[in-house]
Each structure stands twice: as C-alpha cells, then as structure tokens.
Amino acid sequence: MSTTPTRTPTPTAARLPLAALLALATAVFVTSLTETLPAGVLPGMSADLGVGEPAAGQAVTVYAAGTALTAIPLAAATAAWPRKRLLLTAMTGFAAANTVTALSGSYPLTMAARFLAGVAAGLAWALLAGYARALAPAGLRGKAVAVAMTGVPVALALGVPAGTFIGGALGWRAAFALMTAVTAALLGWIALLVPDRPGRDARDAGGRAPMATALTVPGVVPVLFVTLLFVLAHTVLYAYITAFLDRAGLGGSAGAVLLVFGGASLLGVWATGAWIDRRPRALAVASVLLVGCAAAGLAARADLPALVYAAAALWGLGWGGVPTLLQTAAAEAGGDRADAAQAMLVTLWNAAMAGGGIAGGVLLDRLGATALAWSVPVLLVPVLAVVAGARSHGFPAARTRS
C-alpha cells in the first residue's frame, strides 16, 4: 500500500495592509495639501476676502500655528482614544474647515477655519506614523511608515500644481471645495477598510505625563533636535525658492525646478521605504549630505540652469524620505511613549517651518538670496554631528525586526 506524503504548510509571507496604509497616505496628502494650498491661489483669495496678498498669505501661518500650539495637548488628551475614532475625528475636522474656507466671505472667519484645519492636522500627524506601524507586521513597520508618508511628496509634486490649476480655472473656492470632497471620500475609506487599534494610557505607572517621560527615553531628544534644525534648514530655502531663482535670473523656471524636486522626492520616499528597516542610520546621513550639497551647489552657481536642476534633484532625493525617517526614528526611540514623541516632533516640525519662514525673510532682506542657500549647510553641520553621535539610540546602524 502506498501513502501520499503530507506537506507541511508554509507560513504565509508577511504583507503590508496596503488598502489601509494608502488610506493613511491619503490623509497625509490631505493635510499637506490643505496647508500649502493658499500659496497657489493667493491672488484670487486676497481679492475675494478684500485684503492684501501678505494678509491672505497668513492663512498658511495660522494653519501652522494651529498645529504647533495644539498637537501636544491634544495628543495627551486623546491618548486613550481608539486610533480609528481619532483619525475619523481629525478628518472630519478637515472637511469642516475646508468647507467653511470655501464658503466664507469674511477674512476673520477664514482665518478661524484655517486655524481649525491646523488643529486637525496636529491631531492627525501625531497619530499617523504610530498607526501605520501598528497596522504592519514585524519587520515591515518602517516600510509601512514610508507608504503612509508618500502623501507629502505627492502633495508637493502633484497636489499643489493641480490645486493651483483648479484655482485658476474655477476659482480658489473650488479648490477648497474639492479638498472637502476628497476628505469625505476618505472618511468612508477609513471607516470601511482601516482596522482599529487601541490607544495608550495617558500616564505611566508613576502618574507622570507621557511628554515628560518621553523626553527621558534615550534617543528621543536627539531625534527632536535633528527634526528642529533639519526642517528649519529646508524651510529657510524652500519657502523662498521662487525669490531665490528670480534673483538668479531663473524666475520663469520655478515651476519646472519644483517639479524636478517633487519627482526626486518620490524617488527618495521609495529608497527610504526600501532601506529604512535595515539601514536607518545610513539613510539619515545620506539625507543630510544630499540636502547640504544641493544647497551649497545652488549657493555657488545658481546662474547655471543645468546645475540648478541637478541641485533640485539632489535636494528632493535627500528630503523626500525625511518625514518617514524622522517619524520612524521618533517611534522607535519613544517605544511605549511613541505617540508622545511624535506629538512633540509634529510641534517642533511646525515651529521650524514658521521659524524658517521668518528667518528666510530676514536673510533675503538683509543679506540677499545667496545667504538663503548658504544657511542650509551651516545649519546641517550640527544635524550631521547629532546623527553621528546617536549611534545606540535615535539613529542606530540597523533596527531589530521587531
């Protein structure tokens, strides 16, 4: 009698929950585009609201202020909330804020709506990276954060130009109304396809607040320091890139330069996703060096179009993966206090953006456009030193697949 040998079933390979992660990426896209959209529709917005363009431009500043001022207290207050409920609440806030912005004819009301959008952004950004990690199997959590963070370069490369085109063709209100429609569809996507995950206890066993305990965890402070200076360095130049190119005689090329930057950023996200679970430290060093070298090239010869485009590509390649790198570093370093660490990261990120806008304006006015570019490698020197020093915690050579 013959017997058929039985086969031992092989375990199913771990896979990323792409439907859920792409929903988180869309949430990142909505928050990123909502923040920067006023810059693309500024003339029409200022005319309809009866204010000058500088006043209308404060729609971006107010948004960043809403995020910076509320991310930490809201993260602490909602620490125990289930993650899905919290994300749905944040996205509902976006839908409401963009609807009011699209309909408002009052400057104060529009600014209030923008502040609400910033509050919703702080709530969302403090949980998105941790949520993405919680949805992924062990060993793929860095890739999960990379997928979720693709919303940032997509918004920069495609979303802002598209929003600007819609604003020019149909009016600035239509651009914000479209954001409401996208957010409404996203709410259904999240409700149907994103699994829930529990929140965390608001305080530790000793009764201490999570922010205080997170700062004592090795690696958290270096990651926050790097976040502050790296984002500041980037924003000083990026916020005034059109003025920089105009002073170099390439003002008409700003759109093309930013498109190259955005496309290279997508490549940077891909590279980060491929290597972040194995070589996080090497990625961090490479990002700092690429951005620093790109800015130095712009400072040295911004009059050469070929060099400007090459520098934009290096800059985008280096910067594209930075949100993923820093969010993942904060989550890994924070451990049980990852949500608190990420809330502080979001606050410092937005503070650095606001500070970069102010500092860049001062440099441009007093020292000229070249000073904008030279400031970037100067600010990145201590960033590189901290990344190099945080060998055991913060930016390790490799991460355990846990």
Secondary structure, 3 states (H helix, E strand, C coil): CCCCCCCCCCCCCCCCCHHHHHHHHHHHHHHHHHHHHHHHCHHHHHHHHCCCHHHHHHHHHHHHHHHHHHHHHHHHHCCCCCHHHHHHHHHHHHHHHHHHHHHCCCHHHHHHHHHHHHHHHHHHHHHHHHHHHHHCCCCCHHHHHHHHHCHHHHHHHHHHHHHHHHHHHHCHHHHHHHHHHHHHHHHHHHHHHCCCCCCCCCCCCCCCCHHHHHHCCCCHHHHHHHHHHHHHHHHHHHCCHHHHHHHCCCHHHHHHHHHHHHHHHHHHHHHHHHHCCCCHHHHHHHHHHHHHHHHHHHHHHCCCHHHHHHHHHHHHHHHCCHHHHHHHHHHHHHHHHHHHHHHHHHHHHHHHHHHHHHHHHHHHHHCCHHHHHHHHHHHHHHHHHHHHHCCCCCCCCCCCCC
